[in-house]
Structure formats: C-alpha cells, structure tokens
Amino acid sequence: MSQLGGAISLAQDTLALAQAYEQAGILQFHHGKFLIGPLALKAGDHVLDIGAGTGRLTEFAAGVVGPTGRVIGLDPLEYRIAIAQLRQTEALTFETGRAEDLSRFDENTFDAVYLNSVLHWIEDKALALNEIHRVLKPGGRLGLNVQDPAKPHESRALLRKAIQQIGLGGRHAESHPVLGVGDDELRRLLSEAGFIEYRSELRSLVEIHRDADSLLKWSEASAFGNFLDGFSEAERTAVRLAFTDLLESKRVPEGLRLERYLRFAFAHKGGAARTI
Ligand SMILES: C[S@@+](CC[C@H](N)C(=O)[O-])C[C@H]1O[C@@H](n2cnc3c(N)ncnc32)[C@H](O)[C@@H]1O
C-alpha cells in the first residue's frame, strides 16, 4: 500500500474541530458533488455515505433520492455524527461506524455507496472494499475520490517544504498521515473486491482561501486531530510561520489559490444490468 506519513488516529477529534469542519466543509461538499452526478442516483435509491463527516453531502444525496429513497451516513467520529444527526429526516439517518465493519447491514442492501475524501484515511482498504461490495445490490454503484500519492495537494507539498525549512524530517516529514492510493493499486483493490468496469480520473480542484489562518483551520478540521500531531508547540508555531510565508507564492487578488488533486473512481458490482 502506498503510504505518506504514519498511523492515523480516530481518537483525537474534538467538538471544536467538528464544528469548524461543519462551517468550512463546503470545500469537500463541492468535490463530493462530482461523485453524485456519475453515480446517477435516482428517486427511491438506497444509498450509503461512508465517512459522511457532518453530513452536508449526505443531505444533498437524500434530496436527490427523495422521500421514497433512503440515505444512511456513517462516520467513526461521534462529534461529527452528532452534528450530522441535526440533519436527520425519516429518509436520512446517521450512525457512528467504520467502513471496515458494515456487519449491521445485510448483503445486497444498497443501490449506491460512496466515499468522499475518505479512502485515504482508511488503513485496511481491502477489508473496507469487500464490505462495500457485500452490502451493494447486484449492479449497485460505487463512487469514491482519494488522494493519489503521485500528486499531493499543493498545500501538502508546501507544508512538507515548511517542515524541511525549519529543520525537521524523518517522522515529522509530513504535516499528517495520508494513506493515498494510485490508479493501478486502486484498480487492483477494486477488482480483488469483486467490482467490475472500473474507471478513474485524476481531477485538479481549485480552492481559494481567505488567508493562511483560514487554510490552517480548515486543514486541522479536516484531519480531525491528526494535523501536526506529534509536533511540539514550538515546532507547530514554526511550521505555521514558514507555511504562511510560503503561501505568499499562491496569492491572487481573491486570496490564496491552491490546487488539490483527487482521483475519482467508479465501479459497480456485477450481477445485474449496469446503471452507470
Ligand atoms: C475529510 S472528511 C470527509 C467527510 C465527508 N465525506 C464530507 O464530504 O464532508 C474524512 C472523513 O473520513 C472519516 N473516516 C476516517 N476513517 C474512516 C473509516 N475507517 N471508516 C469510515 N470513515 C472514516 C473521518 O471520520 C472523516 O469524517
């Protein structure tokens, strides 16, 4: 498995980080909409959103499948699920849980499953994909986007540079761990889990941040306690300062313009007429 960084912790999220994510999570929401279209969700579909966070995209999906459909959002972080549950309706519910254990769901339950900016947080991708394949109905669709180790986000590359500039390396070479996956590996993982007709595309997504501080807040919130974890207070301050300086090269009249890169992949479970 390709790996940038070390182990990921699910135990360090806080209410403040979850609230910050809910406020700023509109970024991931926009990326996520590129998943929903190709998944061709339709009225009445049963959908599982894995790693739903605070549920913004899940709510959008529920709007697409309508009152005859059913959408479930799953996420391991309790603070995020508590915020997501404020969005609940009869057709839209949220539960804590992980991709690697979908045993609460029977096989052949969902028409579509998606993961928006989630797979690079999952260590045992094979287990998660096997579980997803099991709970999909024959012909059911999978959509996901994931960081590709060959093309790190611009902010991640600048953070790495900032860390080098202040003389840190080794265990601290990265701002936070990311378990990204490239095209060949993703194709193999999906095929081994039983998915067919894999297709993927690396997309460049432009984001504008007001300033370095708002970008740092966003990074902290989306990494749920893993951002600069293990750095001392003094090291964090030094990284933030060096990063802020480096970000000046990204300044445009509207703010700081950065590109992030996500591989979007789609496949489906065989056994019935395909719908995408
Ligand atoms: C960057 S957020 C994306 C949240 C949401 N999908 C969105 O579009 O806003 C990544 C999410 O992945 C979740 N996650 C991390 N490990 C997971 C796992 N093993 N199973 C399911 N979700 C996981 C995190 O809790 C976090 O909410």
The ligand as a Gaussian input file, in Angstrom:
#p B3LYP/6-31G(d) Opt

LIG

0 1
 C      -12.202000      14.813000       5.081000
 S      -13.505000      14.091000       5.937000
 C      -14.774000      13.948000       4.690000
 C      -16.157000      13.961000       5.296000
 C      -17.322000      13.887000       4.313000
 N      -17.231000      12.739000       3.453000
 C      -17.513000      15.134000       3.512000
 O      -17.647000      15.032000       2.314000
 O      -17.543000      16.220000       4.088000
 C      -12.964000      12.409000       6.147000
 C      -13.912000      11.579000       6.980000
 O      -13.496000      10.210000       6.904000
 C      -13.854000       9.612000       8.111000
 N      -13.143000       8.331000       8.312000
 C      -11.865000       8.158000       8.707000
 N      -11.595000       6.844000       8.824000
 C      -12.715000       6.185000       8.487000
 C      -13.067000       4.802000       8.432000
 N      -12.193000       3.840000       8.745000
 N      -14.328000       4.477000       8.053000
 C      -15.222000       5.447000       7.719000
 N      -14.936000       6.762000       7.781000
 C      -13.708000       7.138000       8.150000
 C      -13.463000      10.662000       9.137000
 O      -14.078000      10.422000      10.362000
 C      -13.909000      11.949000       8.450000
 O      -15.169000      12.372000       8.855000

